[in-house]
């Protein structure tokens, strides 16, 4: 991810995923990070039609000092197009350490 950040770090990138994906992308060196929730907040509900209206809207708030990166900074515009879409995923999930029913069946009997 760091080589990609070296090449695209100063260009707008869209990050997709759960939890703190914008912070993760920033920690790798991406400086112009947009989330799908920020796009939805800037472009209206049609931008994310499948997002339940009652869902958690964390990440929809403007950035530092109340600046919207889409409307106020032009990220994702013709002048500053989105250079890449980063799909951030944790394949093991948040609770990877918990033993579930499938793994119990695979354990050796005592």
C-alpha positions as CSV (number, residue, x, y, z in Angstrom):
1,X,0.0,0.0,0.0
2,X,2.9,2.4,0.7
3,X,4.2,2.3,-2.9
4,X,0.7,3.1,-4.1
5,X,0.6,6.0,-1.6
6,X,3.9,7.3,-2.9
7,X,2.5,7.4,-6.4
8,X,-1.0,8.7,-5.5
9,X,-0.6,10.4,-2.1
10,X,-1.2,13.9,-3.4
11,X,-4.3,13.0,-5.5
12,X,-7.9,12.4,-4.3
13,X,-8.6,8.8,-3.6
14,X,-12.0,7.2,-2.6
15,X,-11.8,4.7,0.2
16,X,-14.5,2.1,0.6
17,X,-14.9,-0.1,3.7
18,X,-16.1,-0.2,7.2
19,X,-14.9,1.5,10.3
20,X,-12.0,4.0,10.2
21,X,-10.9,3.4,6.5
22,X,-10.1,7.1,6.0
23,X,-7.7,7.1,9.0
24,X,-6.1,3.9,7.7
25,X,-5.5,5.4,4.2
26,X,-4.1,8.5,5.8
27,X,-1.7,6.5,7.9
28,X,-0.3,4.9,4.7
29,X,0.4,8.4,3.3
30,X,-2.7,9.3,1.3
31,X,-3.4,13.0,1.9
32,X,-6.6,13.6,0.0
33,X,-8.9,10.8,1.2
34,X,-12.7,10.7,0.5
35,X,-15.2,8.3,1.9
36,X,-18.4,7.1,0.3
37,X,-20.3,8.8,3.2
38,X,-18.6,12.1,2.4
39,X,-19.6,11.8,-1.2
40,X,-23.2,11.0,-0.2
41,X,-23.3,14.0,2.1
42,X,-22.0,16.3,-0.7
43,X,-24.0,14.8,-3.6
44,X,-27.2,13.9,-1.9
45,X,-29.0,10.6,-1.1
46,X,-28.9,9.4,-4.7
47,X,-25.1,8.9,-4.4
48,X,-25.7,6.0,-2.1
49,X,-29.2,4.8,-2.8
50,X,-28.8,1.6,-0.8
51,X,-27.6,3.2,2.4
52,X,-30.4,2.9,5.0
53,X,-31.5,6.4,6.2
54,X,-31.3,5.2,9.8
55,X,-27.7,3.9,9.4
56,X,-24.8,5.3,11.2
57,X,-23.6,8.3,9.2
58,X,-20.1,8.6,10.8
59,X,-17.8,10.1,8.3
60,X,-20.4,12.3,6.6
61,X,-19.3,15.3,8.5
62,X,-17.1,17.9,6.8
63,X,-13.4,17.7,7.3
64,X,-11.2,20.0,9.3
65,X,-12.6,23.4,10.1
66,X,-16.0,22.4,8.5
67,X,-14.6,22.0,5.0
68,X,-16.4,19.6,2.7
69,X,-13.6,18.0,0.5
70,X,-16.0,17.5,-2.4
71,X,-17.9,20.9,-2.5
72,X,-15.2,23.2,-1.0
73,X,-12.0,21.6,-2.1
74,X,-13.2,20.1,-5.4
75,X,-11.9,16.6,-4.8
76,X,-13.6,14.3,-7.3
77,X,-14.2,17.1,-9.8
78,X,-12.9,17.4,-13.3
79,X,-10.0,19.5,-12.1
80,X,-9.1,17.0,-9.3
81,X,-10.6,13.6,-10.4
82,X,-10.5,10.6,-8.1
83,X,-7.3,8.9,-9.0
84,X,-8.1,5.5,-7.4
85,X,-10.7,3.6,-5.4
86,X,-9.2,1.8,-2.5
87,X,-11.3,-1.1,-1.1
88,X,-10.3,-1.7,2.5
89,X,-11.3,-5.0,3.9
90,X,-10.4,-7.1,6.9
91,X,-11.0,-10.6,5.7
92,X,-10.8,-12.1,9.2
93,X,-13.4,-9.7,10.6
94,X,-13.4,-7.8,13.8
95,X,-13.9,-10.9,15.9
96,X,-11.3,-13.2,14.3
97,X,-10.1,-14.3,17.7
98,X,-13.4,-15.8,18.8
99,X,-13.9,-19.5,18.4
100,X,-17.0,-20.1,16.4
101,X,-19.0,-23.3,15.8
102,X,-17.1,-24.3,12.6
103,X,-13.7,-24.0,14.2
104,X,-14.9,-26.0,17.3
105,X,-15.8,-28.9,15.0
106,X,-12.3,-28.9,13.5
107,X,-10.6,-29.0,16.9
108,X,-9.1,-32.3,18.0
109,X,-11.0,-34.2,20.6
110,X,-9.4,-34.2,24.1
